[in-house]
């Protein structure tokens, strides 16, 4: 009998690291802004970085950009030291801050051309396309621009640049929802090209829609990093139900929390491990309607920040 030929085993290639932060601590005098944080960002992914003002997001970004020197620890971008090799690194990144300040006597178009020229590669067709999509008048002086229009200038300059890493710190601050949607499209376009995006944001829907993984920072410490599905696996599910007979004794079930009654039925949260038992229990009361949904990123965020100790 002929021997069967086995198909060769195909092993997934390990993801290449674009940014690696190891045991990073940053102190300003006696104040510790970042306390021994470590995480990495892979090539080709959109990494979300969330936390309230003062949590350490911008300080992290400034160490990545080589603006601040780490008190302790290492920050590597493209396997280069963020502090010593900042000039080389900046040729391959585009940065958009949350509050953009521009030269008042230059036009928006002149500023865009200046930023793009610093990276050595220009695509005029791409530039014009982005100006049209973001509905920017590039002939106006920057001193006449609103905050939203200044933000558009920085975003157009970033996305018109052929770089490997986009570092975006609250980039949609001042933009209306329509322009926010255009921003989302641009981020996904860069991801599809294999580019890496590091996105710091307060807008939870933005992070949920765009990010492959999310890191949550609290008081200078990383409290969780992972995919949204991984984080949701560790959290509760929200349920809304309407039944023919009033549900009794639900509060005594293990894993049920935050029961609320309303004219349209009742809602509560359930630990994932208890979902089967809870559904079986409420079915005895004649379920008319049942809606369940995983927690939003905002729910996760507030859960981490409601914890004490």
N, C-alpha and C positions, 0 to 999 in steps of 0.2 A: 504493500500500500504506500502511496506517496505520502511523504511527511507534510504535515500541516505547517504552513508558514505563519508564524505569529507576527502581528503588526507591531512595529517598534513602539515602545512606550514614549509618549510625548510628555515631557515635563515642562510645566509652566516656568517661564523665566522669572527669576525674582525681580521685583520692582526696583528700579534704580532710584537712589535717593537724590533729591535736588537740594533740600535743606535738612541739616541735621543739627539740632540743638541739644547739647549734653551738659547736664548739671549746671545750668546757667543761673548765676546769682548776680543781681545788680543792686548796689547800694548807693544811696545819696546821703552821705553823712551817716547818721544813725538809722535812717529810714531804709528798709529793705523793700524795693519795688518788685523785684523778682526773686523768688526763693527756691533755688535748686530745681529748675524746671527742665524737662527733657521731652523732646518729641522730634519726629522727622516728617518731612513732606516728600512724597514720591513724585517722580517725573510724570507729567501728564494728568495729574489729579487736581481737583479744586478742593482746597483745604479751608474749612471755615474755622475762625478763631473768635469766640464770643466771650463776653463778660462786660459788666457795667463800667462806667467811667471810673478810673482809678484802680482797676483790677490788674493792670500791667500789660494790656494789649499793645499800646503805642510804644511803651518801653521795649517790649520784645521786638517790634518792627524796627525800631531805631538801632538796636544791636545788630539785626540782620543787615541793615543798610550800612553799617560801619560808622554811624553817627555817634553812637555811644560805645564805649569799651566795657566789656564784661568785667565785673569785679572778680568773679570766679567762673570757671566753666569754659566751654568751647561753643562757638557758633560757626558752622561751615555752610557755605553756599557754593554749589558746584564743586564741592570738595576743597574749596579755598577758604582761608581764614577771613571772616567777615571784616575784621579790623585791619589786618595787614594788607589784604588784597582787595580793598574796597574799590579802587579805580578799575581793576580788571573786571570785578563783579558787576559794576554799574553799567558796563558796556553791554551786558546781557540781560538787564532787568529794566522794567518800567514801574515807576512808583506813582501812586495817586493818593494824596492825603485827604483827610475829611474836610479840611478848610484850606482852599487853594488861594494863595496870594500871587498875583501876576504883576508884571511891569505895567504901570498905568498908561504909559505913552505908546506902548506897542499895541498893534491890533491882535485880535485873537488868532488870526491866520499866521501872523509873524511869530507868535509864541509857539504855536503848534510846529511850525517849520524849524524853529530853534531847537526844541526838545527832540524832534525826530532826527535832526542832523547830528546831534550829539552821539547818536548810536550808529551813525555812518551809513544806514540803509534807508532809503526813502521809496515809498510807493505812492505816487501822486494820485493814482486812480483810487486807491484805498482811502487816502486822505479825503478826497472829494466825496466819496461815498459816505464816509462817517460824518462829515459835516452836514450832509443832506439828511442822514438818518436822525442825527441829534438836533436838527433844526437850529443850527447856530449861524449867525451872521458873522463871518470871519473878518469883515472889513471894519467893524467897530473897535474903538479903543477899549482896552481892558478896564479902564477906569469907569466906563459906562455900564459894565456888565453887572448883573445881579449875581448873588451867590450861586444860583443854579447854573448860570451861563459860564461862570468861572470854572465850575466843576466840569461842565461839558468840554471846555478847552483841554483840561488835564486828561479827561477820559479819551478824547479823540487823539491827543498826542500819544497816549499810551497804546491804544489799540491800533494806531497807524504804524507803530514801531514793530519791527521783526525781532522780537526778543524771546528768551526762553522762559522767563519768570516774570509774572505780574504780581506786584505786591500792592494790595488795595486796602487802604485803611479808612473805613466808613466812606466808600467812594460815591454812594448815591445820596449823600447828605445834600439837601437843597433841591433835589430833582423831583419832578412830579411823577405820578405813577406811570404815565405813558413812557417817559424817558427812562424810568426804572426798568420797564419791560425791554426797551432797546438795549440797556446795559446788560440785562440777563442774556439776551441773544448774543451779544458780543463776547461775553465770557464763555458761553457754550461753543461758539465758533472757535475760539482759541483752544479750548479743551480738545475739540475734534481734530485740531492740527497737532495735537501732542504737546501743547504748551502747559506750563504749570501755573496755577493761580493760588495765591495766598490771600484769602479774603477775611478781613476783620469787619464785622457788621453788627448792628443792633437790630436789623430788620430780620425777624425770624423766618418769615416766608421766603425771603431772598436766600437765606442760608439753606433752608430745606429744599428749595428748588434747584440750587446750583451745586451743593457740596457733596463730594464723595465721602469725606470724613469730617468730623467736627471735634475741635478741642475746646473745652470749657475752662476758663481761668478764673480763679477766685482769690482775691487778696494776695496776688503774686504767686499763687500755686496752681498747678494744673490739677483739676479734680476729676476729669474724665476725658478720654480720647477714644474715638471709635466711629464706626458708621452709625447712622441714625437707626438702622434696624437693630444693631447690637445694643444701643442704648435703650431703645424701646422694649427690647426683650427683658430688660431689668426693671421695667416700670409697670405701672398699672394701665389698664384699659378703661376707657370711659364708656358706660352703657346708659342708654335711654330706653325705657320700656313703658308700655301701656298694656294693662291686663284687664280681663273681664271682672275679676274679683280683686279686692284690695290685697296687696302682698303683705303678709304678716311674718314677723320673725327674721326678716332679712338682715337686720342689724346684728343678729347673733351668729351669722355665718362667718367663718374664718376667711379673711382676705377681702372683705367688703368694707369700703370706706366712703365717707363724705356723701351720705344719702340725702337727697333733696326731693321734696314733693312739689308738684306744680299742677296747674289745671290740665295739662296734656299728658300727665303720667308722672313718672319719677326718674331720677338720674342718680348714678352712683359710680364709684370707681372700684375696680376689681384687680387684685394681683393676678398676674398671668397664670400662676399655678392653680388658681381657684376658679378659673373661668368655667370649666366643665361642670363642677359641682353647683355653681351659681345658676347656670343656664338650666340644669336639671331641676333645681329647686323652684325657680320662678315659673317653669312650664306647668306646674300644678295649679297655677292661678289663672290659666287661660291667656296666653300671650297674644295680644292683638298686634302690637308693634314692638320691634326690638332693633335698635341701632347701636352699633359698637364701632369705636374708632381708636386707633393708637394715639398716644399723646402727641401733641405738636412739639416742635423744638422749644417753643416758649414754655410749655408745661414742664419739659425737662429742665430748662434753664431755671425756672422759678423753684422747682423742687430742690435743685442743688443750692440755691441761695436762701431757701427757707431753713436749711439744715443749720444747726448750731453746734459748737464744740469742734 
